[in-house]
Amino acid sequence: MADPKPINFTRGVPATESFPAAQLAIAAENALRNHSATILQYGPASGFLPMREWLAARYGVAVESVLCSNGSLQIVEFLGAALLAPGDAVFVEEPTYDRTLTTLRKAGARVVGIPLEADGPDIDALEQALRIHHPRFFYVIPDFQNPSGATCSRAKRERLVELARSHNFFLLEDCPYRSLRYSGQAEPALIELAPDVVLLMSSYSKLIGPGPRFGFAIGDAGLLQRIAKVAEDTYISPGLLAHGIVYEYCAAGYLEPQVERLLALYAPRLAATLAALDKHLPETAPTRPQGGFFLSLTLPEGVNTSDVRTAAALVGLNLADGRGFFSNGGGERFLRLPYCALSPVDLEEGIKRLAGVVHALQA
Ligand SMILES: Cc1ncc(COP(=O)(O)O)c(C=O)c1O
């Protein structure tokens, strides 16, 4: 019998059919026609000025409060180099985005996990941790969190801001999924609530595509200058050609209709995943996100992700190790399911295979 078609629930990648290639081709031509002297040359480490101005207008901030980078993840690395001494405490949600954990560890941070609940970080646990540690910052993903899918409530956002102010740390708000809301009402971004204690990082990797590596940060101008200095010492200037293309794309008004297309493409994929889980694995009580790329679940007692991954690979189902999202151990029964890059048919088939593996391990 032929091997089953592989189904990947490994990384949170956008659907290839979502890439707006034709519009990017127009934007690329315009970028080279209008800005070649700037975008083919070395330039400022803070990025292509027209794109910074475009974002400044969108977020209602001064242009000095905007930095454009190569993807957003490296902003965490630059922040670490600019701010952290070995052993400095940084708080993260538990679980959190695994690549940020790796980056913070590389920077020598002492990473402290604050348990995440369905409506955001456990505030009691945060207050408890603040009695012991003094973090430089708390890395949070308030909207459609990676890996859990959770969104932080308004009340918790306000409490985070109060605690940041009273305990003298800042919130690193990572929000690449924020505009991908399929249902429900948006809560204010942390940076809207408290620009004095928030550094926002985001990117258009999930909206346009990761290939252009377009990311940005918004926040205190002095802090951004320090980040820009590390960026300059790292790569002289960011990929200005990509910045120019993304700028022409955004200035042409292509972004909003693209987001609408993504909502129409991805919302049925989330619905298909949840319907398949309700049918085949209801006992895992999956999270029910209102947007983004991920949902998560807890495997039944006695079944762990390591064994499930090994058995799943044999039936062509590839899964990420749940333990990778936890800063200090745990996650043995945690499973993240990124659903955006799979068709509803493959999602149903993938969940069916997962249920088969879980039930076989239980038997
Ligand atoms: C929460 C979060 N932050 C950052 C990134 C990295 O994105 P970028 O492509 O902008 O570096 C990802 C990618 O999956 C992510 O999920």
The ligand as a Tripos MOL2 file, in Angstrom:
@<TRIPOS>MOLECULE
LIG
   16    16     1     0     0
SMALL
NO_CHARGES

@<TRIPOS>ATOM
      1 C1          4.2810   34.9890   17.9440 C.3       1 LIG1
      2 C2          5.2610   35.0680   16.8300 C.ar      1 LIG1
      3 N1          6.2060   36.0130   16.8450 N.ar      1 LIG1
      4 C3          7.1130   36.1200   15.8630 C.ar      1 LIG1
      5 C4          7.1230   35.2490   14.8030 C.ar      1 LIG1
      6 C5          8.2000   35.3810   13.7790 C.3       1 LIG1
      7 O1          7.7700   36.1010   12.7190 O.3       1 LIG1
      8 P1          8.7080   36.8360   11.6810 P.3       1 LIG1
      9 O2          8.5130   36.1280   10.3990 O.co2     1 LIG1
     10 O3          8.1840   38.2240   11.6610 O.co2     1 LIG1
     11 O4         10.1260   36.8030   12.1660 O.co2     1 LIG1
     12 C6          6.1670   34.2280   14.7370 C.ar      1 LIG1
     13 C7          6.1760   33.2580   13.6190 C.2       1 LIG1
     14 O5          5.5830   32.2280   13.6440 O.2       1 LIG1
     15 C8          5.2190   34.1420   15.7890 C.ar      1 LIG1
     16 O6          4.2850   33.1770   15.8010 O.3       1 LIG1
@<TRIPOS>BOND
     1     1     2 1
     2     2     3 ar
     3     2    15 ar
     4     3     4 ar
     5     4     5 ar
     6     5     6 1
     7     5    12 ar
     8     6     7 1
     9     7     8 1
    10     8     9 2
    11     8    10 1
    12     8    11 1
    13    12    13 1
    14    12    15 ar
    15    13    14 2
    16    15    16 1
@<TRIPOS>SUBSTRUCTURE
     1 LIG1         1 GROUP 0 **** ****
